[in-house]
Structures are given as C-alpha cells and as structure tokens.
C-alpha cells in the first residue's frame, strides 16, 4: 500500500469502520496528517471535515507539505458521472 501511495499527495478512503481504521494506519506509516469525515472540498488545501482529535466539525486547511490521508463521507458528495460506455445485457 505504501508503494502505491508514493506518487500521490492525497490518499482517501470511505468513512466506514474499515476505511477509518485503514486510513489511520496508512497515515501513521506515512507520518502524514489525517482528516476524518470529509464532507466538502472548499479549495485545494482546505476541506470541511473532522480532525481525528476533535468531536466537532471544522474547516481544516493543509499546509501543503507532505501527504494528506483522509476519510470521506460518501453521502456528502454527488455520484461521479459514469463515463464508461453502456453495455447491453444479454438474456440467456
């Protein structure tokens, strides 16, 4: 996982029990900042979410140095457009 993360500045996962556990471990191994429950991206270095040490929601801004690891509340974002061509289903 660490080798896969090397070229990226941001590593994100879902705000599920598994996702939060995994992202916390990755952040520790990378010695990176972690933001939990991201609900909005306001600008490239800023996101609205919850810090791992806080119980309230706040706007968090990254210093831009190093990697940022975070979990995303998927219900807070619109689904991505599906750019893949539609495949017809064959009936057997």
MARGU-774160 format. One record per atom (N, C-alpha, C, O, CB): residue in one letter; atom name; z, x, y. Coordinates in Angstrom, 1 decimal, always signed. Each point is the difference from the previous one (the first is absolute). Glycine has a CB too. Layout:
aa: A, at: CA, w: Z, u: X, v: Y
...
END
This chain:
aa: X, at: N, w: +0.0, u: +0.8, v: -1.2
aa: X, at: CA, w: +0.0, u: -0.8, v: +1.2
aa: X, at: C, w: +0.0, u: +0.9, v: +1.3
aa: X, at: O, w: -0.7, u: -0.3, v: +0.9
aa: X, at: CB, w: +1.9, u: -1.5, v: -2.2
aa: X, at: N, w: -0.4, u: +2.8, v: +1.2
aa: X, at: CA, w: +0.0, u: +0.9, v: +1.2
aa: X, at: C, w: -1.3, u: +0.7, v: +0.3
aa: X, at: O, w: -0.4, u: +0.2, v: +1.1
aa: X, at: CB, w: +2.8, u: +0.2, v: -1.6
aa: X, at: N, w: -3.1, u: -0.1, v: -0.6
aa: X, at: CA, w: -1.4, u: +0.6, v: +0.2
aa: X, at: C, w: -0.9, u: -1.0, v: +0.6
aa: X, at: O, w: -0.9, u: +0.3, v: +0.9
aa: X, at: CB, w: +1.3, u: +1.2, v: -2.8
aa: X, at: N, w: -0.3, u: -2.8, v: +1.5
aa: X, at: CA, w: -0.9, u: -1.0, v: +0.6
aa: X, at: C, w: +0.4, u: -0.3, v: +1.5
aa: X, at: O, w: -0.9, u: -0.4, v: +0.7
aa: X, at: CB, w: +0.7, u: -0.6, v: -3.0
aa: X, at: N, w: +1.4, u: +1.2, v: +2.6
aa: X, at: CA, w: +0.5, u: -0.3, v: +1.4
aa: X, at: C, w: -0.4, u: +1.1, v: +1.0
aa: X, at: O, w: +0.0, u: -0.2, v: +1.2
aa: X, at: CB, w: +1.8, u: -1.1, v: -2.2
aa: X, at: N, w: -2.2, u: +2.5, v: +0.5
aa: X, at: CA, w: -0.2, u: +1.1, v: +0.8
aa: X, at: C, w: -1.0, u: -0.2, v: +1.2
aa: X, at: O, w: +0.4, u: +0.4, v: +1.1
aa: X, at: CB, w: +0.0, u: +0.9, v: -3.1
aa: X, at: N, w: -1.5, u: -1.9, v: +1.9
aa: X, at: CA, w: -1.0, u: -0.1, v: +1.1
aa: X, at: C, w: +0.4, u: -1.2, v: +1.0
aa: X, at: O, w: -0.7, u: -0.1, v: +1.0
aa: X, at: CB, w: -1.1, u: +1.1, v: -2.5
aa: X, at: N, w: +2.8, u: -1.8, v: +1.2
aa: X, at: CA, w: +0.3, u: -1.2, v: +0.8
aa: X, at: C, w: +1.1, u: +0.2, v: +0.9
aa: X, at: O, w: +1.0, u: +0.7, v: -0.3
aa: X, at: CB, w: -1.9, u: -2.1, v: -1.5
aa: X, at: N, w: +0.9, u: +0.8, v: +3.0
aa: X, at: CA, w: +1.1, u: +0.0, v: +0.9
aa: X, at: C, w: +1.0, u: -1.1, v: -0.2
aa: X, at: O, w: +1.1, u: +0.1, v: +0.3
aa: X, at: CB, w: -2.6, u: +1.0, v: +1.4
aa: X, at: N, w: +1.0, u: -2.2, v: -2.3
aa: X, at: CA, w: +0.8, u: -1.2, v: -0.2
aa: X, at: C, w: -0.1, u: -0.4, v: -1.5
aa: X, at: O, w: -1.2, u: -0.1, v: -0.5
aa: X, at: CB, w: +0.9, u: -0.7, v: +2.9
aa: X, at: N, w: +1.4, u: +0.5, v: -3.0
aa: X, at: CA, w: +0.0, u: -0.4, v: -1.4
aa: X, at: C, w: +0.8, u: -1.3, v: +0.0
aa: X, at: O, w: +1.1, u: -0.1, v: +0.3
aa: X, at: CB, w: -1.3, u: +2.5, v: -1.3
aa: X, at: N, w: -0.5, u: -3.5, v: +0.6
aa: X, at: CA, w: +0.6, u: -1.3, v: +0.0
aa: X, at: C, w: +0.0, u: -0.7, v: -1.4
aa: X, at: O, w: -0.8, u: +0.3, v: -0.8
aa: X, at: CB, w: +0.0, u: -0.5, v: +3.2
aa: X, at: N, w: +1.8, u: -0.6, v: -2.5
aa: X, at: CA, w: +0.2, u: -0.8, v: -1.2
aa: X, at: C, w: +0.5, u: -1.4, v: +0.3
aa: X, at: O, w: +0.4, u: -0.2, v: +1.2
aa: X, at: CB, w: +0.0, u: +2.3, v: -2.5
aa: X, at: N, w: -0.4, u: -3.0, v: +0.4
aa: X, at: CA, w: +0.5, u: -1.4, v: +0.3
aa: X, at: C, w: +1.5, u: +0.0, v: +0.1
aa: X, at: O, w: +0.7, u: +0.8, v: -0.6
aa: X, at: CB, w: -2.7, u: -1.7, v: -0.6
aa: X, at: N, w: +2.5, u: -0.1, v: +1.9
aa: X, at: CA, w: +1.5, u: -0.2, v: +0.2
aa: X, at: C, w: +0.5, u: -0.8, v: -1.1
aa: X, at: O, w: +0.6, u: -1.0, v: +0.1
aa: X, at: CB, w: -0.8, u: +1.1, v: +2.3
aa: X, at: N, w: +0.1, u: +0.5, v: -3.6
aa: X, at: CA, w: +0.6, u: -0.6, v: -1.2
aa: X, at: C, w: +1.1, u: +0.9, v: -0.5
aa: X, at: O, w: +0.1, u: +1.1, v: +0.6
aa: X, at: CB, w: -2.3, u: -2.2, v: -1.3
aa: X, at: N, w: +3.0, u: +0.7, v: -0.2
aa: X, at: CA, w: +1.0, u: +0.9, v: -0.5
aa: X, at: C, w: -0.6, u: +1.3, v: -0.5
aa: X, at: O, w: +0.5, u: +1.1, v: +0.3
aa: X, at: CB, w: +0.9, u: -3.1, v: -1.0
aa: X, at: N, w: -2.4, u: +1.9, v: -0.1
aa: X, at: CA, w: -0.7, u: +1.2, v: -0.6
aa: X, at: C, w: -0.6, u: +0.9, v: +1.2
aa: X, at: O, w: +0.2, u: +1.2, v: +0.0
aa: X, at: CB, w: -0.7, u: -2.5, v: -2.2
aa: X, at: N, w: -0.2, u: +0.6, v: +3.1
aa: X, at: CA, w: -0.6, u: +0.7, v: +1.1
aa: X, at: C, w: +1.0, u: +0.8, v: +0.9
aa: X, at: O, w: -0.2, u: +1.1, v: +0.4
aa: X, at: CB, w: -1.6, u: -2.8, v: -0.4
aa: X, at: N, w: +2.9, u: +1.0, v: +0.3
aa: X, at: CA, w: +1.0, u: +0.7, v: +0.8
aa: X, at: C, w: +0.7, u: +1.1, v: -0.7
aa: X, at: O, w: +0.2, u: +1.1, v: +0.6
aa: X, at: CB, w: +0.2, u: -3.2, v: +0.5
aa: X, at: N, w: -0.2, u: +2.0, v: -2.4
aa: X, at: CA, w: +0.6, u: +1.1, v: -0.8
aa: X, at: C, w: -1.0, u: +1.2, v: -0.1
aa: X, at: O, w: +0.4, u: +1.1, v: +0.3
aa: X, at: CB, w: +1.0, u: -2.8, v: -1.6
aa: X, at: N, w: -2.6, u: +1.4, v: +1.1
aa: X, at: CA, w: -1.1, u: +1.0, v: -0.2
aa: X, at: C, w: -0.2, u: +0.7, v: +1.4
aa: X, at: O, w: +0.0, u: +1.3, v: +0.0
aa: X, at: CB, w: -1.1, u: -2.6, v: -1.9
aa: X, at: N, w: +1.0, u: +0.6, v: +3.0
aa: X, at: CA, w: -0.3, u: +0.6, v: +1.3
aa: X, at: C, w: +1.2, u: +0.8, v: +0.4
aa: X, at: O, w: -0.2, u: +1.1, v: +0.7
aa: X, at: CB, w: -1.3, u: -3.0, v: -0.1
aa: X, at: N, w: +2.7, u: +1.5, v: -0.9
aa: X, at: CA, w: +1.2, u: +0.8, v: +0.4
aa: X, at: C, w: +0.0, u: +1.4, v: -0.7
aa: X, at: O, w: +0.3, u: +1.0, v: +0.5
aa: X, at: CB, w: +1.0, u: -3.2, v: -0.1
aa: X, at: N, w: -1.7, u: +2.1, v: -1.7
aa: X, at: CA, w: +0.0, u: +1.3, v: -0.8
aa: X, at: C, w: -1.2, u: +0.9, v: +0.5
aa: X, at: O, w: +0.2, u: +1.2, v: +0.1
aa: X, at: CB, w: +0.7, u: -2.4, v: -2.1
aa: X, at: N, w: -2.0, u: +0.6, v: +2.4
aa: X, at: CA, w: -1.1, u: +0.8, v: +0.5
aa: X, at: C, w: +0.4, u: +0.6, v: +1.3
aa: X, at: O, w: -0.3, u: +1.2, v: +0.3
aa: X, at: CB, w: -1.4, u: -2.7, v: -1.5
aa: X, at: N, w: +2.3, u: +0.7, v: +2.1
aa: X, at: CA, w: +0.4, u: +0.5, v: +1.3
aa: X, at: C, w: +1.0, u: +1.2, v: -0.1
aa: X, at: O, w: -0.1, u: +1.0, v: +0.7
aa: X, at: CB, w: -0.2, u: -3.3, v: +0.2
aa: X, at: N, w: +1.2, u: +2.2, v: -1.9
aa: X, at: CA, w: +0.9, u: +1.1, v: -0.2
aa: X, at: C, w: -0.6, u: +1.2, v: -0.5
aa: X, at: O, w: +0.3, u: +1.1, v: +0.5
aa: X, at: CB, w: +1.4, u: -2.8, v: -1.0
aa: X, at: N, w: -2.7, u: +1.6, v: -0.4
aa: X, at: CA, w: -0.7, u: +1.1, v: -0.5
aa: X, at: C, w: -0.9, u: +0.7, v: +1.0
aa: X, at: O, w: -0.1, u: +1.2, v: +0.0
aa: X, at: CB, w: +0.1, u: -2.3, v: -2.2
aa: X, at: N, w: -0.5, u: +0.3, v: +3.1
aa: X, at: CA, w: -0.9, u: +0.5, v: +1.1
aa: X, at: C, w: +0.8, u: +0.4, v: +1.2
aa: X, at: O, w: -0.6, u: +0.6, v: +0.9
aa: X, at: CB, w: -1.2, u: -2.0, v: -1.7
aa: X, at: N, w: +3.1, u: +1.1, v: +0.8
aa: X, at: CA, w: +0.8, u: +0.2, v: +1.2
aa: X, at: C, w: -0.6, u: -0.6, v: +1.2
aa: X, at: O, w: -0.1, u: +0.6, v: +1.1
aa: X, at: CB, w: +0.9, u: +1.6, v: -2.1
aa: X, at: N, w: -1.1, u: -3.5, v: +0.8
aa: X, at: CA, w: -0.7, u: -0.8, v: +1.0
aa: X, at: C, w: +0.8, u: -1.2, v: +0.5
aa: X, at: O, w: +1.0, u: -0.4, v: -0.6
aa: X, at: CB, w: -3.2, u: +1.1, v: -0.4
aa: X, at: N, w: +1.9, u: -1.2, v: +2.2
aa: X, at: CA, w: +0.6, u: -1.2, v: +0.5
aa: X, at: C, w: -0.4, u: -1.2, v: -0.8
aa: X, at: O, w: -1.1, u: +0.0, v: -0.6
aa: X, at: CB, w: +1.2, u: +1.0, v: +2.9
aa: X, at: N, w: +0.8, u: -2.0, v: -2.4
aa: X, at: CA, w: -0.3, u: -1.2, v: -0.7
aa: X, at: C, w: +0.3, u: -1.2, v: +0.9
aa: X, at: O, w: +1.1, u: +0.0, v: +0.6
aa: X, at: CB, w: -0.6, u: +1.1, v: -2.9
aa: X, at: N, w: -1.4, u: -2.1, v: +2.3
aa: X, at: CA, w: +0.2, u: -1.2, v: +0.6
aa: X, at: C, w: -0.1, u: -1.1, v: -1.0
aa: X, at: O, w: -1.0, u: -0.1, v: -0.7
aa: X, at: CB, w: +0.1, u: +1.0, v: +2.9
aa: X, at: N, w: +1.9, u: -1.8, v: -2.2
aa: X, at: CA, w: -0.1, u: -1.1, v: -1.0
aa: X, at: C, w: -0.4, u: -1.3, v: +0.7
aa: X, at: O, w: +0.3, u: -0.2, v: +1.1
aa: X, at: CB, w: +1.5, u: +1.3, v: -2.5
aa: X, at: N, w: -2.4, u: -2.0, v: +0.6
aa: X, at: CA, w: -0.4, u: -1.3, v: +0.4
aa: X, at: C, w: -0.8, u: -0.1, v: +1.3
aa: X, at: O, w: +0.3, u: -0.7, v: +1.0
aa: X, at: CB, w: +1.8, u: -0.1, v: -2.0
aa: X, at: N, w: -3.2, u: +1.6, v: +1.0
aa: X, at: CA, w: -0.9, u: +0.0, v: +1.2
aa: X, at: C, w: -0.7, u: -1.4, v: +0.1
aa: X, at: O, w: -0.5, u: -0.5, v: -1.0
aa: X, at: CB, w: +0.1, u: +3.0, v: +0.7
aa: X, at: N, w: +0.5, u: -3.1, v: +1.4
aa: X, at: CA, w: -0.5, u: -1.4, v: +0.3
aa: X, at: C, w: -1.2, u: +0.0, v: +0.9
aa: X, at: O, w: -0.7, u: -1.0, v: +0.1
aa: X, at: CB, w: +3.0, u: +0.1, v: -0.6
aa: X, at: N, w: -2.5, u: +2.0, v: +1.3
aa: X, at: CA, w: -1.1, u: +0.0, v: +1.0
aa: X, at: C, w: -0.2, u: +1.5, v: +0.3
aa: X, at: O, w: +0.9, u: +0.8, v: +0.0
aa: X, at: CB, w: -0.3, u: -3.1, v: +0.9
aa: X, at: N, w: -1.9, u: +2.6, v: -0.5
aa: X, at: CA, w: -0.3, u: +1.3, v: +0.5
aa: X, at: C, w: -0.4, u: -0.2, v: +1.4
aa: X, at: O, w: -1.0, u: -0.7, v: +0.3
aa: X, at: CB, w: +0.2, u: +1.6, v: -2.5
aa: X, at: N, w: +1.6, u: -0.4, v: +3.2
aa: X, at: CA, w: -0.2, u: -0.3, v: +1.4
aa: X, at: C, w: -0.9, u: +1.1, v: +0.6
aa: X, at: O, w: -0.8, u: -0.4, v: +0.9
aa: X, at: CB, w: +3.0, u: -0.7, v: -0.8
aa: X, at: N, w: -2.2, u: +2.3, v: -0.5
aa: X, at: CA, w: -0.8, u: +1.1, v: +0.4
aa: X, at: C, w: +0.0, u: +1.1, v: -1.0
aa: X, at: O, w: +0.8, u: -0.1, v: -0.9
aa: X, at: CB, w: -0.4, u: -0.5, v: +3.4
aa: X, at: N, w: -1.3, u: +1.5, v: -2.5
aa: X, at: CA, w: +0.0, u: +1.0, v: -1.1
aa: X, at: C, w: +1.4, u: +0.6, v: -0.3
aa: X, at: O, w: +0.3, u: +0.1, v: -1.2
aa: X, at: CB, w: -2.6, u: +0.4, v: +1.9
aa: X, at: N, w: +3.1, u: -0.1, v: +0.2
aa: X, at: CA, w: +1.3, u: +0.6, v: -0.4
aa: X, at: C, w: +1.1, u: -1.0, v: -0.1
aa: X, at: O, w: +1.1, u: +0.4, v: -0.4
aa: X, at: CB, w: -1.8, u: +1.7, v: +1.5
aa: X, at: N, w: +0.5, u: -3.4, v: -0.7
aa: X, at: CA, w: +1.1, u: -0.9, v: +0.0
aa: X, at: C, w: -0.2, u: -1.2, v: -1.0
aa: X, at: O, w: -1.2, u: -0.4, v: -0.1
aa: X, at: CB, w: +1.6, u: +1.0, v: +2.5
aa: X, at: N, w: +0.6, u: -1.0, v: -3.0
aa: X, at: CA, w: +0.0, u: -1.2, v: -0.9
aa: X, at: C, w: +1.3, u: -0.7, v: +0.1
aa: X, at: O, w: +1.0, u: +0.5, v: +0.3
aa: X, at: CB, w: -2.6, u: +0.7, v: -1.9
aa: X, at: N, w: +1.5, u: -2.5, v: +1.5
aa: X, at: CA, w: +1.2, u: -0.9, v: +0.0
aa: X, at: C, w: +0.4, u: -0.1, v: -1.4
aa: X, at: O, w: -0.7, u: -0.5, v: -0.9
aa: X, at: CB, w: +0.0, u: -0.8, v: +2.9
aa: X, at: N, w: +1.9, u: +1.7, v: -2.3
aa: X, at: CA, w: +0.6, u: -0.1, v: -1.3
aa: X, at: C, w: +1.5, u: +0.3, v: +0.0
aa: X, at: O, w: +0.6, u: -0.1, v: +1.1
aa: X, at: CB, w: -2.8, u: +0.8, v: -2.0
aa: X, at: N, w: +2.7, u: -0.3, v: -0.2
aa: X, at: CA, w: +1.4, u: +0.2, v: -0.1
aa: X, at: C, w: +0.2, u: +1.4, v: -0.5
aa: X, at: O, w: -0.6, u: +0.5, v: -1.0
aa: X, at: CB, w: +1.1, u: -2.9, v: +0.5
aa: X, at: N, w: +0.4, u: +3.2, v: +1.2
aa: X, at: CA, w: +0.3, u: +1.3, v: -0.4
aa: X, at: C, w: +0.9, u: -0.1, v: -1.3
aa: X, at: O, w: +0.7, u: -1.0, v: -0.2
aa: X, at: CB, w: -0.8, u: +1.9, v: +2.6
aa: X, at: N, w: +0.0, u: +0.1, v: -3.2
aa: X, at: CA, w: +0.8, u: +0.0, v: -1.3
aa: X, at: C, w: +1.5, u: +0.0, v: +0.3
aa: X, at: O, w: +0.7, u: -0.4, v: -0.9
aa: X, at: CB, w: -2.6, u: +1.6, v: -0.3
aa: X, at: N, w: +2.3, u: -0.8, v: +2.3
aa: X, at: CA, w: +1.5, u: +0.0, v: +0.3
aa: X, at: C, w: +0.4, u: -1.2, v: +0.9
aa: X, at: O, w: +1.2, u: +0.0, v: +0.4
aa: X, at: CB, w: -1.3, u: +2.5, v: -0.7
aa: X, at: N, w: -0.8, u: -3.4, v: +0.6
aa: X, at: CA, w: +0.4, u: -1.1, v: +0.9
aa: X, at: C, w: -0.2, u: -1.3, v: -0.7
aa: X, at: O, w: -0.8, u: -0.1, v: -1.0
aa: X, at: CB, w: +0.1, u: +1.5, v: +3.0
aa: X, at: N, w: +1.4, u: -2.4, v: -1.6
aa: X, at: CA, w: -0.1, u: -1.3, v: -0.6
aa: X, at: C, w: -0.7, u: -1.0, v: +1.0
aa: X, at: O, w: -0.2, u: -1.1, v: -0.3
aa: X, at: CB, w: +2.2, u: +1.5, v: -1.1
aa: X, at: N, w: -2.4, u: +0.1, v: +2.5
aa: X, at: CA, w: -0.7, u: -0.8, v: +1.0
aa: X, at: C, w: -1.5, u: +0.5, v: +0.1
aa: X, at: O, w: -0.3, u: +1.1, v: -0.3
aa: X, at: CB, w: +2.5, u: -1.6, v: +1.6
aa: X, at: N, w: -3.0, u: -0.4, v: -0.7
aa: X, at: CA, w: -1.4, u: +0.3, v: +0.2
aa: X, at: C, w: -0.2, u: +0.7, v: +1.3
aa: X, at: O, w: +0.7, u: -0.4, v: +1.0
aa: X, at: CB, w: -1.4, u: -1.5, v: -2.5
aa: X, at: N, w: -0.1, u: +2.9, v: +1.5
aa: X, at: CA, w: -0.3, u: +0.7, v: +1.3
aa: X, at: C, w: -1.4, u: +0.6, v: +0.0
aa: X, at: O, w: -0.7, u: +0.0, v: -1.1
aa: X, at: CB, w: +3.2, u: +0.5, v: +1.3
aa: X, at: N, w: -2.9, u: +0.0, v: +0.9
aa: X, at: CA, w: -1.3, u: +0.7, v: +0.1
aa: X, at: C, w: +0.3, u: +1.5, v: -0.2
aa: X, at: O, w: +0.8, u: +0.5, v: +0.7
aa: X, at: CB, w: -1.8, u: -2.3, v: +0.9
aa: X, at: N, w: +0.3, u: +2.4, v: -2.5
aa: X, at: CA, w: +0.2, u: +1.3, v: -0.4
aa: X, at: C, w: -1.2, u: +0.8, v: +0.4
aa: X, at: O, w: -1.1, u: -0.4, v: -0.3
aa: X, at: CB, w: +2.6, u: -0.2, v: -1.6
aa: X, at: N, w: -1.3, u: +1.8, v: +2.5
aa: X, at: CA, w: -1.2, u: +0.8, v: +0.4
aa: X, at: C, w: +0.1, u: +1.3, v: -0.7
aa: X, at: O, w: +1.1, u: +0.7, v: +0.0
aa: X, at: CB, w: -1.2, u: -1.8, v: +2.3
aa: X, at: N, w: -1.0, u: +1.5, v: -2.9
aa: X, at: CA, w: +0.0, u: +1.3, v: -0.7
aa: X, at: C, w: -0.2, u: +1.1, v: +1.0
aa: X, at: O, w: -0.7, u: -0.1, v: +1.0
aa: X, at: CB, w: -0.2, u: -1.0, v: -3.0
aa: X, at: N, w: +1.4, u: +2.3, v: +1.7
aa: X, at: CA, w: -0.1, u: +1.1, v: +0.9
aa: X, at: C, w: -1.4, u: +0.6, v: -0.1
aa: X, at: O, w: -0.5, u: +0.8, v: +0.8
aa: X, at: CB, w: +2.9, u: -0.3, v: -0.9
aa: X, at: N, w: -3.1, u: -0.8, v: -1.0
aa: X, at: CA, w: -1.4, u: +0.5, v: -0.2
aa: X, at: C, w: +0.1, u: +1.3, v: -0.8
aa: X, at: O, w: -1.1, u: +0.5, v: -0.5
aa: X, at: CB, w: +0.4, u: -1.5, v: +2.6
aa: X, at: N, w: +1.8, u: +1.6, v: -2.3
aa: X, at: CA, w: +0.2, u: +1.2, v: -0.8
aa: X, at: C, w: +0.3, u: -0.4, v: -1.4
aa: X, at: O, w: +1.0, u: -0.8, v: -0.3
aa: X, at: CB, w: -0.3, u: +2.1, v: +2.3
aa: X, at: N, w: -1.4, u: -0.8, v: -3.0
aa: X, at: CA, w: +0.3, u: -0.2, v: -1.4
aa: X, at: C, w: -0.5, u: -1.3, v: -0.5
aa: X, at: O, w: -0.7, u: -0.7, v: +0.7
aa: X, at: CB, w: +2.7, u: +2.0, v: -0.4
aa: X, at: N, w: -1.7, u: -1.7, v: -1.5
aa: X, at: CA, w: -0.4, u: -1.2, v: -0.6
aa: X, at: C, w: +0.9, u: -1.1, v: +0.2
aa: X, at: O, w: +1.2, u: +0.2, v: +0.3
aa: X, at: CB, w: -2.3, u: +1.1, v: -2.0
aa: X, at: N, w: +0.6, u: -2.6, v: +1.7
aa: X, at: CA, w: +0.8, u: -1.2, v: +0.1
aa: X, at: C, w: -0.1, u: -0.8, v: -1.3
aa: X, at: O, w: -1.2, u: -0.2, v: -0.4
aa: X, at: CB, w: +1.0, u: +0.2, v: +3.0
aa: X, at: N, w: +1.3, u: -0.3, v: -3.2
aa: X, at: CA, w: +0.0, u: -0.8, v: -1.2
aa: X, at: C, w: +0.6, u: -1.4, v: +0.3
aa: X, at: O, w: +1.0, u: +0.0, v: +0.7
aa: X, at: CB, w: -0.8, u: +2.1, v: -2.2
aa: X, at: N, w: -0.8, u: -3.1, v: +1.1
aa: X, at: CA, w: +0.5, u: -1.3, v: +0.3
aa: X, at: C, w: -0.3, u: -1.1, v: -1.0
aa: X, at: O, w: -0.9, u: +0.1, v: -0.8
aa: X, at: CB, w: +0.7, u: +0.5, v: +3.1
aa: X, at: N, w: +0.9, u: -1.7, v: -2.2
aa: X, at: CA, w: -0.3, u: -1.2, v: -0.8
aa: X, at: C, w: -0.4, u: -1.1, v: +1.0
aa: X, at: O, w: +0.5, u: -0.1, v: +1.1
aa: X, at: CB, w: +1.2, u: +0.8, v: -2.9
aa: X, at: N, w: -2.6, u: -1.5, v: +1.3
aa: X, at: CA, w: -0.7, u: -1.0, v: +0.8
aa: X, at: C, w: +0.3, u: -1.4, v: -0.5
aa: X, at: O, w: -0.1, u: -0.3, v: -1.2
aa: X, at: CB, w: -1.7, u: +1.9, v: +1.8
aa: X, at: N, w: +2.2, u: -2.5, v: +0.3
aa: X, at: CA, w: +0.2, u: -1.4, v: -0.4
aa: X, at: C, w: -1.4, u: -0.6, v: +0.0
aa: X, at: O, w: -0.6, u: -0.3, v: +1.0
aa: X, at: CB, w: +3.0, u: +0.1, v: +0.0
aa: X, at: N, w: -2.9, u: +0.0, v: -2.2
aa: X, at: CA, w: -1.4, u: -0.4, v: -0.1
aa: X, at: C, w: -0.3, u: -1.4, v: +0.6
aa: X, at: O, w: -1.1, u: -0.3, v: +0.4
aa: X, at: CB, w: +1.0, u: +1.7, v: -2.4
aa: X, at: N, w: +1.1, u: -2.3, v: +2.0
aa: X, at: CA, w: -0.2, u: -1.3, v: +0.6
aa: X, at: C, w: -0.1, u: +0.0, v: +1.5
aa: X, at: O, w: -0.4, u: -1.0, v: +0.6
aa: X, at: CB, w: +1.7, u: +0.1, v: -2.5
aa: X, at: N, w: -1.0, u: +2.0, v: +2.5
aa: X, at: CA, w: -0.1, u: +0.1, v: +1.5
aa: X, at: C, w: -1.4, u: +0.4, v: +0.5
aa: X, at: O, w: -0.3, u: +0.0, v: +1.2
aa: X, at: CB, w: +2.7, u: +0.7, v: -1.2
aa: X, at: N, w: -3.3, u: -0.4, v: -1.0
aa: X, at: CA, w: -1.4, u: +0.4, v: +0.4
aa: X, at: C, w: -1.0, u: -0.9, v: -0.6
aa: X, at: O, w: +0.3, u: -0.6, v: -1.1
aa: X, at: CB, w: +0.5, u: +3.0, v: +1.2
aa: X, at: N, w: -1.9, u: -2.6, v: +0.5
aa: X, at: CA, w: -1.1, u: -0.8, v: -0.5
aa: X, at: C, w: -0.6, u: +0.8, v: -1.2
aa: X, at: O, w: -0.1, u: +1.2, v: +0.0
aa: X, at: CB, w: -0.4, u: -2.4, v: +2.3
aa: X, at: N, w: -0.1, u: +0.5, v: -3.2
aa: X, at: CA, w: -0.6, u: +0.6, v: -1.2
aa: X, at: C, w: -1.3, u: +0.8, v: +0.5
aa: X, at: O, w: -0.6, u: -0.5, v: +1.0
aa: X, at: CB, w: +1.5, u: -1.3, v: -2.5
aa: X, at: N, w: -1.1, u: +2.9, v: +0.9
aa: X, at: CA, w: -1.2, u: +0.8, v: +0.4
aa: X, at: C, w: -1.3, u: -0.8, v: -0.4
aa: X, at: O, w: +0.0, u: -0.7, v: -1.0
aa: X, at: CB, w: +1.3, u: +2.9, v: +0.8
aa: X, at: N, w: -2.3, u: -2.0, v: +0.9
aa: X, at: CA, w: -1.3, u: -0.7, v: -0.3
aa: X, at: C, w: -0.5, u: +0.7, v: -1.3
aa: X, at: O, w: +0.0, u: +1.2, v: -0.1
aa: X, at: CB, w: -0.5, u: -1.8, v: +2.5
aa: X, at: N, w: -0.1, u: -0.2, v: -3.3
aa: X, at: CA, w: -0.5, u: +0.6, v: -1.2
aa: X, at: C, w: -1.4, u: +0.4, v: +0.2
aa: X, at: O, w: -0.9, u: -0.9, v: +0.2
aa: X, at: CB, w: +2.4, u: -0.6, v: -1.6
aa: X, at: N, w: -1.8, u: +2.8, v: +1.5
aa: X, at: CA, w: -1.4, u: +0.4, v: +0.3
aa: X, at: C, w: -0.8, u: +0.2, v: -1.3
aa: X, at: O, w: -1.2, u: +0.3, v: +0.1
aa: X, at: CB, w: +2.1, u: +0.8, v: +1.9
aa: X, at: N, w: -0.3, u: -1.3, v: -3.1
aa: X, at: CA, w: -0.7, u: +0.1, v: -1.3
aa: X, at: C, w: -0.9, u: -1.1, v: -0.2
aa: X, at: O, w: +0.3, u: -1.2, v: +0.4
aa: X, at: CB, w: +1.6, u: +2.5, v: -1.4
aa: X, at: N, w: -3.1, u: -1.1, v: +0.4
aa: X, at: CA, w: -0.9, u: -1.1, v: -0.3
aa: X, at: C, w: +0.6, u: -0.9, v: -1.0
aa: X, at: O, w: +0.7, u: +0.4, v: -0.9
aa: X, at: CB, w: -2.7, u: +1.0, v: +1.4
aa: X, at: N, w: +1.7, u: -2.7, v: -0.3
aa: X, at: CA, w: +0.5, u: -1.0, v: -1.0
aa: X, at: C, w: -0.7, u: +0.1, v: -1.3
aa: X, at: O, w: -1.2, u: +0.1, v: -0.1
aa: X, at: CB, w: +1.8, u: -1.6, v: +2.0
aa: X, at: N, w: +0.2, u: +1.4, v: -2.9
aa: X, at: CA, w: -0.6, u: +0.0, v: -1.4
aa: X, at: C, w: +0.1, u: -1.4, v: -0.5
aa: X, at: O, w: +1.0, u: -0.7, v: +0.1
aa: X, at: CB, w: -0.3, u: +3.1, v: -0.5
aa: X, at: N, w: -1.8, u: -2.8, v: -0.2
aa: X, at: CA, w: +0.0, u: -1.3, v: -0.7
aa: X, at: C, w: +0.7, u: +0.1, v: -1.3
aa: X, at: O, w: -0.1, u: +1.0, v: -0.7
aa: X, at: CB, w: -2.1, u: -1.6, v: +1.9
aa: X, at: N, w: +2.8, u: -0.5, v: -1.5
aa: X, at: CA, w: +0.7, u: +0.0, v: -1.3
aa: X, at: C, w: -0.9, u: -0.7, v: -1.0
aa: X, at: O, w: -0.6, u: -1.0, v: +0.2
aa: X, at: CB, w: +2.9, u: +0.9, v: +0.9
aa: X, at: N, w: -2.4, u: +0.8, v: -2.2
aa: X, at: CA, w: -0.8, u: -0.5, v: -1.1
aa: X, at: C, w: +0.8, u: -0.8, v: -0.9
aa: X, at: O, w: +1.1, u: +0.3, v: -0.4
aa: X, at: CB, w: -2.6, u: +1.7, v: +0.5
aa: X, at: N, w: +1.0, u: -3.2, v: -0.5
aa: X, at: CA, w: +0.7, u: -0.8, v: -1.0
aa: X, at: C, w: -0.5, u: +0.4, v: -1.4
aa: X, at: O, w: -1.2, u: +0.2, v: -0.2
aa: X, at: CB, w: +1.4, u: -2.1, v: +1.9
aa: X, at: N, w: +0.7, u: +2.0, v: -2.6
aa: X, at: CA, w: -0.3, u: +0.3, v: -1.3
aa: X, at: C, w: +0.2, u: -1.1, v: -0.9
aa: X, at: O, w: -0.3, u: +0.1, v: -1.2
aa: X, at: CB, w: +0.9, u: +2.2, v: +1.6
END
